[in-house]
Each structure stands twice: as C-alpha cells, then as structure tokens.
Amino acid sequence: MTNLIQVAVIGAAHGIKGEVRVKTFTDDPLAIGDYGPLHTEDGRSFTVAQVRPSKEVVIVRFKGVETRNDAEALNGTTLFVDRSKLPDDLEEDEFYHVDLIGLAVETDAGEAVGTIVAVHDFGAGEMLEVKARGEKPVLIPFTRAAVPVIDIKGGIIRVEPVAAGLVEDEDEKNAPREEGDH
C-alpha cells in the first residue's frame, strides 16, 4: 500500500471485551468498516467486526481484539486505508486533503506563491498551508473568494491575492483610521 489516507485514531479501551473508542475522519463515522481492512503505519491491519455510535466517537470491536488489555495496547494507533478505497463521487466543491497537498499555488495573474503542504481546520474554516522555497509558510483561507480555481488534474490552484490575505486591499490600506482601530 503506497497511498495511505488516515481515516481514524484509536482511543481508550471501552469495557472489558476488547472494544475501543475510535475518532473517525470519515463523512459517516459508522461507515469506518466499509473501507475494508484498516492499516497501521507499522504494517498491522484490523478488520471492523462491530461499530456503534457514542457521543463524539464510535465504539469499535476489531476482529482478534478480545480483551481489555488487547484494546488498551491499541490506544493512540492511527488507522489508514488506501486512497483507492475512498469514493470518487465527491461534490464539485469537495476534496480530499491528500489530493490538495502538493498542488502548486499561483495568483490569478500567474505568479508563483508556493506549494500546499497541509490543510488545517482550527474551527473557523479550512486553511491551506502554503510554503515557497526559502520562505515561511502562509495560511490561506480555503474559500471560493480566496481560492477561485482548483485544478486537481492540472496540479494547480489559483488564489485571489487580496482575499487570500497575501496583499493588503488598497481601499482598506488608505482608509482613515477610526478611534479604537489598532
């Protein structure tokens, strides 16, 4: 397996029969078993035997994990599937993070900005972390205004510099400061 995508992280043991809490990164947390065997970075694989909801996580029983001790040993284990197991029928404005990472970033005028190295969500919406060689990374809001063109097959996204926060808006720059502005 060469193109692994993280789909979950195993948390604490749940009960005494080998069940674990699992935080999933799938659209439907209960579908974690639909992707086939889940793989770890060290080459182990796990098959979901049973899954049920529980607040912010799902409770999973994996085949071969029978005791609480077995379950406790898995705490913190990251689970992956091969990219080919993920559905490709995404909506027009939906993307897998892994498909965005590595894309070249240019302004709408064709000036190179850098390459997407990560996608973050700090709670206020997704941000693209873009790094140019020899420069500090910048965060660009992943919105239609800031990123009007996404061409996965072409390997590039185009950004609007003002909306992306790469340059100041001339109107705002020249506006008179009001009391209380910093």
C-alpha positions as CSV (number, residue, x, y, z in Angstrom):
1,M,0.0,0.0,0.0
2,T,1.6,3.2,-1.1
3,N,-1.1,5.9,-1.0
4,L,-2.4,5.6,2.6
5,I,-5.1,8.0,3.9
6,Q,-5.7,8.5,7.6
7,V,-9.3,7.6,8.5
8,A,-9.2,7.2,12.2
9,V,-7.3,7.1,15.5
10,I,-7.9,4.5,18.2
11,G,-8.5,5.9,21.6
12,A,-9.1,4.4,25.0
13,A,-10.4,0.9,25.7
14,H,-14.2,0.7,26.3
15,G,-15.4,-2.0,28.7
16,I,-13.8,-5.4,29.2
17,K,-14.5,-7.2,26.0
18,G,-11.8,-5.6,23.7
19,E,-13.8,-2.7,22.4
20,V,-12.2,0.7,21.8
21,R,-13.2,4.3,21.3
22,V,-12.3,5.5,17.8
23,K,-12.3,9.0,16.4
24,T,-13.0,8.8,12.7
25,F,-12.3,11.3,9.9
26,T,-14.9,9.8,7.6
27,D,-18.0,11.5,6.4
28,D,-20.1,8.9,8.2
29,P,-18.3,7.7,11.3
30,L,-20.4,4.5,11.3
31,A,-19.0,3.6,7.9
32,I,-15.5,3.1,9.2
33,G,-15.8,-0.7,8.4
34,D,-17.0,-0.1,4.9
35,Y,-13.4,0.6,3.5
36,G,-12.2,-3.0,4.2
37,P,-9.2,-3.7,6.4
38,L,-7.7,-0.7,8.2
39,H,-3.9,-0.5,8.3
40,T,-1.3,0.9,10.7
41,E,2.0,2.6,9.9
42,D,3.8,-0.4,11.2
43,G,2.0,-2.8,8.8
44,R,-0.6,-4.3,11.0
45,S,-4.2,-4.5,9.7
46,F,-7.5,-4.5,11.5
47,T,-11.0,-5.5,10.4
48,V,-14.0,-3.9,12.0
49,A,-16.3,-6.6,13.5
50,Q,-18.8,-4.2,15.0
51,V,-19.3,-0.5,15.3
52,R,-21.8,1.7,17.2
53,P,-22.2,5.4,17.9
54,S,-21.1,7.1,21.2
55,K,-21.2,10.9,21.5
56,E,-18.2,12.3,19.6
57,V,-16.6,8.9,18.8
58,V,-17.7,5.4,17.7
59,I,-17.2,2.2,19.7
60,V,-15.5,-0.4,17.6
61,R,-14.8,-4.1,18.1
62,F,-12.0,-5.3,15.9
63,K,-11.6,-9.0,14.9
64,G,-8.9,-10.5,17.0
65,V,-9.1,-7.9,19.8
66,E,-10.8,-9.8,22.6
67,T,-9.7,-8.4,25.9
68,R,-9.4,-5.0,27.6
69,N,-5.6,-5.5,27.6
70,D,-5.6,-6.0,23.9
71,A,-7.7,-2.9,23.5
72,E,-5.5,-0.8,25.8
73,A,-2.5,-1.7,23.8
74,L,-4.1,0.0,20.7
75,N,-4.6,3.4,22.3
76,G,-3.2,6.1,20.0
77,T,-2.9,3.9,17.0
78,T,-3.5,5.7,13.7
79,L,-5.6,3.8,11.1
80,F,-5.3,4.2,7.3
81,V,-6.9,3.0,4.1
82,D,-5.5,3.0,0.6
83,R,-6.7,6.1,-1.4
84,S,-8.2,3.7,-4.0
85,K,-10.8,2.6,-1.3
86,L,-12.3,6.1,-1.0
87,P,-15.2,7.0,-3.2
88,D,-14.5,9.4,-6.1
89,D,-18.1,10.7,-6.4
90,L,-17.4,13.9,-4.5
91,E,-19.5,17.1,-4.9
92,E,-18.0,19.8,-7.1
93,D,-16.6,21.7,-4.1
94,E,-15.4,18.7,-2.1
95,F,-11.8,17.5,-2.0
96,Y,-9.7,15.0,-0.1
97,H,-7.0,16.8,1.8
98,V,-4.4,14.4,0.3
99,D,-5.4,15.4,-3.2
100,L,-4.7,19.1,-2.4
101,I,-1.3,18.6,-0.7
102,G,1.5,19.1,-3.2
103,L,-0.6,21.3,-5.6
104,A,1.2,24.4,-6.9
105,V,-0.3,27.7,-5.8
106,E,-0.4,30.7,-8.2
107,T,-2.1,34.1,-8.1
108,D,-4.8,34.7,-10.6
109,A,-2.1,36.7,-12.5
110,G,0.1,33.6,-12.7
111,E,2.7,34.5,-10.1
112,A,4.0,31.5,-8.1
113,V,3.1,31.5,-4.4
114,G,4.3,28.1,-3.3
115,T,3.0,24.6,-2.8
116,I,0.3,23.3,-0.5
117,V,2.0,21.4,2.4
118,A,-1.0,20.9,4.7
119,V,-4.7,21.6,5.2
120,H,-5.8,22.7,8.6
121,D,-9.2,23.4,10.3
122,F,-8.8,25.4,13.5
123,G,-12.6,25.7,13.9
124,A,-13.3,28.8,11.8
125,G,-13.0,27.0,8.4
126,E,-10.3,25.2,6.5
127,M,-6.9,26.9,5.8
128,L,-4.3,25.9,3.2
129,E,-0.7,26.0,4.5
130,V,1.4,27.1,1.5
131,K,5.2,27.1,1.5
132,A,7.5,28.6,-1.0
133,R,11.2,27.5,-1.1
134,G,13.2,29.5,1.4
135,E,10.1,31.3,2.8
136,K,8.0,30.9,5.9
137,P,4.7,29.1,5.3
138,V,1.5,31.2,4.9
139,L,-2.1,30.2,5.6
140,I,-4.7,30.9,3.0
141,P,-8.4,30.6,3.8
142,F,-9.9,27.8,1.7
143,T,-12.9,29.7,0.5
144,R,-14.2,30.4,-3.0
145,A,-13.2,34.1,-2.8
146,A,-9.6,33.3,-1.8
147,V,-9.3,30.1,-4.0
148,P,-11.5,30.6,-7.1
149,V,-9.7,27.9,-9.2
150,I,-8.9,24.3,-8.2
151,D,-7.5,22.1,-10.9
152,I,-6.5,18.8,-9.2
153,K,-5.7,17.1,-12.6
154,G,-3.6,20.1,-13.7
155,G,-1.8,20.1,-10.3
156,I,-2.6,23.8,-9.5
157,I,-4.8,26.1,-7.6
158,R,-5.2,29.8,-8.3
159,V,-5.7,32.3,-5.5
160,E,-7.0,35.9,-5.4
161,P,-4.2,37.7,-3.5
162,V,-6.4,40.1,-1.5
163,A,-9.0,37.5,-0.4
164,A,-6.1,35.1,0.3
165,G,-4.5,37.6,2.6
166,L,-1.3,37.8,0.6
167,V,-1.6,41.5,-0.1
168,E,-3.5,44.4,1.6
169,D,-6.6,45.7,0.0
170,E,-5.7,49.2,-1.3
171,D,-9.1,50.6,-0.1
172,E,-8.6,49.4,3.4
173,K,-4.9,50.5,3.4
174,N,-5.8,54.1,2.6
175,A,-9.0,54.3,4.7
176,P,-8.8,56.8,7.6
177,R,-8.3,55.1,11.0
178,E,-11.1,55.4,13.5
179,E,-10.8,55.6,17.2
180,G,-10.2,52.2,18.6
181,D,-8.6,50.8,15.5
182,H,-5.3,49.0,16.1
